[in-house]
Amino acid sequence: MKISGRNKLEATVKEVIKGAVMAKVVMDYKGVELVAAITVDSAEDLDLAPGDKVTALVKATEMMVLK
């Protein structure tokens, strides 16, 4: 599959927390915790579980810095 996003991070799923509609997917990327919010339907379609190897695709239109 080809995709336009270039920020691809190979990560490992640590935890999947499902709510009524949304799921929080916690991943480990080289010791850094990444968190994604996806629909429960997507989490179930992907059959996500701790230990799964995944690719986190990061695409943002803006970034903020707070100090």
LUMMARGU-258309 format. One record per atom (N, C-alpha, C): atom name; z negated, x, y. Coordinates in steps of 0.02 Angstrom, whole numbers, padded with zeros to 5 digits. Last residue first. Layout:
{loba CA {Z X Y}}
...
end
This chain:
{loba N {-01337 00309 01322}}
{loba CA {-01385 00365 01320}}
{loba C {-01449 00344 01353}}
{loba N {-01198 00249 01238}}
{loba CA {-01260 00232 01272}}
{loba C {-01306 00292 01267}}
{loba N {-01028 00213 01236}}
{loba CA {-01079 00265 01227}}
{loba C {-01139 00246 01268}}
{loba N {-00903 00121 01149}}
{loba CA {-00952 00126 01201}}
{loba C {-01001 00182 01185}}
{loba N {-00731 00093 01126}}
{loba CA {-00790 00127 01103}}
{loba C {-00838 00131 01162}}
{loba N {-00600 -00019 01075}}
{loba CA {-00641 00014 01125}}
{loba C {-00702 00045 01092}}
{loba N {-00531 -00060 00969}}
{loba CA {-00494 -00059 01031}}
{loba C {-00535 -00028 01087}}
{loba N {-00531 00014 00807}}
{loba CA {-00566 -00016 00863}}
{loba C {-00524 -00011 00926}}
{loba N {-00542 00032 00640}}
{loba CA {-00492 00022 00693}}
{loba C {-00528 -00016 00749}}
{loba N {-00566 00106 00489}}
{loba CA {-00597 00095 00555}}
{loba C {-00542 00089 00606}}
{loba N {-00589 00070 00326}}
{loba CA {-00536 00077 00376}}
{loba C {-00566 00058 00443}}
{loba N {-00655 00143 00188}}
{loba CA {-00674 00107 00249}}
{loba C {-00620 00122 00300}}
{loba N {-00622 00126 00022}}
{loba CA {-00597 00157 00083}}
{loba C {-00618 00113 00141}}
{loba N {-00738 00152 -00115}}
{loba CA {-00696 00111 -00071}}
{loba C {-00668 00154 -00014}}
{loba N {-00815 00149 -00268}}
{loba CA {-00781 00193 -00221}}
{loba C {-00733 00149 -00181}}
{loba N {-00969 00070 -00308}}
{loba CA {-00897 00067 -00303}}
{loba C {-00871 00116 -00252}}
{loba N {-01106 00073 -00295}}
{loba CA {-01074 00126 -00335}}
{loba C {-00999 00126 -00332}}
{loba N {-01131 -00102 -00287}}
{loba CA {-01155 -00034 -00275}}
{loba C {-01124 00016 -00323}}
{loba N {-00977 -00196 -00274}}
{loba CA {-01042 -00185 -00305}}
{loba C {-01065 -00114 -00288}}
{loba N {-00851 -00318 -00245}}
{loba CA {-00889 -00260 -00222}}
{loba C {-00958 -00257 -00254}}
{loba N {-00735 -00394 -00272}}
{loba CA {-00785 -00383 -00324}}
{loba C {-00827 -00321 -00308}}
{loba N {-00644 -00436 -00183}}
{loba CA {-00644 -00365 -00197}}
{loba C {-00692 -00346 -00253}}
{loba N {-00683 -00570 -00181}}
{loba CA {-00614 -00553 -00202}}
{loba C {-00609 -00479 -00221}}
{loba N {-00812 -00555 -00127}}
{loba CA {-00804 -00579 -00196}}
{loba C {-00734 -00563 -00223}}
{loba N {-00781 -00512 00001}}
{loba CA {-00824 -00471 -00041}}
{loba C {-00817 -00491 -00115}}
{loba N {-00704 -00621 00045}}
{loba CA {-00673 -00555 00037}}
{loba C {-00715 -00510 -00008}}
{loba N {-00803 -00723 00045}}
{loba CA {-00742 -00730 00004}}
{loba C {-00709 -00662 -00008}}
{loba N {-00888 -00674 00142}}
{loba CA {-00911 -00676 00072}}
{loba C {-00852 -00682 00026}}
{loba N {-00807 -00567 00261}}
{loba CA {-00823 -00633 00235}}
{loba C {-00848 -00626 00163}}
{loba N {-00897 -00425 00327}}
{loba CA {-00837 -00457 00301}}
{loba C {-00856 -00525 00275}}
{loba N {-00955 -00293 00416}}
{loba CA {-00966 -00365 00407}}
{loba C {-00899 -00396 00387}}
{loba N {-01010 -00132 00367}}
{loba CA {-00955 -00177 00385}}
{loba C {-00977 -00249 00373}}
{loba N {-01081 00022 00400}}
{loba CA {-01094 -00048 00386}}
{loba C {-01035 -00089 00410}}
{loba N {-01120 00184 00340}}
{loba CA {-01072 00141 00373}}
{loba C {-01088 00069 00353}}
{loba N {-01219 00326 00348}}
{loba CA {-01216 00255 00328}}
{loba C {-01166 00218 00372}}
{loba N {-01178 00485 00290}}
{loba CA {-01181 00441 00349}}
{loba C {-01174 00369 00325}}
{loba N {-01153 00558 00177}}
{loba CA {-01221 00556 00202}}
{loba C {-01231 00514 00264}}
{loba N {-01015 00532 00161}}
{loba CA {-01039 00601 00170}}
{loba C {-01109 00602 00201}}
{loba N {-01042 00374 00180}}
{loba CA {-00986 00419 00192}}
{loba C {-01014 00488 00209}}
{loba N {-01094 00230 00101}}
{loba CA {-01112 00300 00116}}
{loba C {-01048 00340 00124}}
{loba N {-01112 00061 00160}}
{loba CA {-01076 00114 00124}}
{loba C {-01104 00182 00145}}
{loba N {-01144 -00109 00150}}
{loba CA {-01172 -00045 00171}}
{loba C {-01140 00009 00127}}
{loba N {-01085 -00255 00205}}
{loba CA {-01070 -00204 00155}}
{loba C {-01094 -00137 00184}}
{loba N {-01133 -00418 00220}}
{loba CA {-01142 -00352 00250}}
{loba C {-01132 -00301 00194}}
{loba N {-01039 -00567 00232}}
{loba CA {-01073 -00518 00190}}
{loba C {-01077 -00452 00228}}
{loba N {-01041 -00739 00285}}
{loba CA {-01026 -00669 00294}}
{loba C {-01066 -00625 00246}}
{loba N {-01088 -00863 00240}}
{loba CA {-01017 -00855 00257}}
{loba C {-00997 -00781 00259}}
{loba N {-01219 -00848 00193}}
{loba CA {-01183 -00909 00180}}
{loba C {-01107 -00900 00189}}
{loba N {-01224 -00677 00138}}
{loba CA {-01253 -00734 00171}}
{loba C {-01213 -00796 00153}}
{loba N {-01252 -00536 00037}}
{loba CA {-01211 -00595 00050}}
{loba C {-01253 -00649 00085}}
{loba N {-01244 -00370 00044}}
{loba CA {-01291 -00424 00059}}
{loba C {-01251 -00485 00079}}
{loba N {-01225 -00232 -00052}}
{loba CA {-01187 -00290 -00027}}
{loba C {-01237 -00347 -00018}}
{loba N {-01240 -00054 -00046}}
{loba CA {-01271 -00121 -00050}}
{loba C {-01223 -00173 -00023}}
{loba N {-01161 00058 -00055}}
{loba CA {-01232 00064 -00070}}
{loba C {-01263 -00004 -00084}}
{loba N {-01002 00115 -00097}}
{loba CA {-01042 00056 -00081}}
{loba C {-01114 00069 -00102}}
{loba N {-00938 00262 -00028}}
{loba CA {-00967 00231 -00088}}
{loba C {-01010 00172 -00066}}
{loba N {-00779 00311 00047}}
{loba CA {-00851 00298 00046}}
{loba C {-00872 00268 -00020}}
{loba N {-00661 00383 00145}}
{loba CA {-00677 00371 00075}}
{loba C {-00753 00367 00069}}
{loba N {-00592 00317 00286}}
{loba CA {-00649 00355 00262}}
{loba C {-00665 00335 00190}}
{loba N {-00462 00323 00397}}
{loba CA {-00480 00302 00330}}
{loba C {-00536 00347 00304}}
{loba N {-00387 00294 00528}}
{loba CA {-00455 00316 00518}}
{loba C {-00481 00289 00452}}
{loba N {-00263 00235 00542}}
{loba CA {-00265 00305 00522}}
{loba C {-00336 00331 00508}}
{loba N {-00174 00085 00509}}
{loba CA {-00237 00118 00528}}
{loba C {-00240 00189 00501}}
{loba N {-00061 00034 00446}}
{loba CA {-00053 00071 00509}}
{loba C {-00116 00108 00530}}
{loba N {-00027 00058 00272}}
{loba CA {-00064 00024 00325}}
{loba C {-00060 00066 00388}}
{loba N {00042 00029 00110}}
{loba CA {00042 00065 00174}}
{loba C {00006 00023 00226}}
{loba N {00000 00042 -00059}}
{loba CA {00000 00000 00000}}
{loba C {00000 00044 00062}}
end
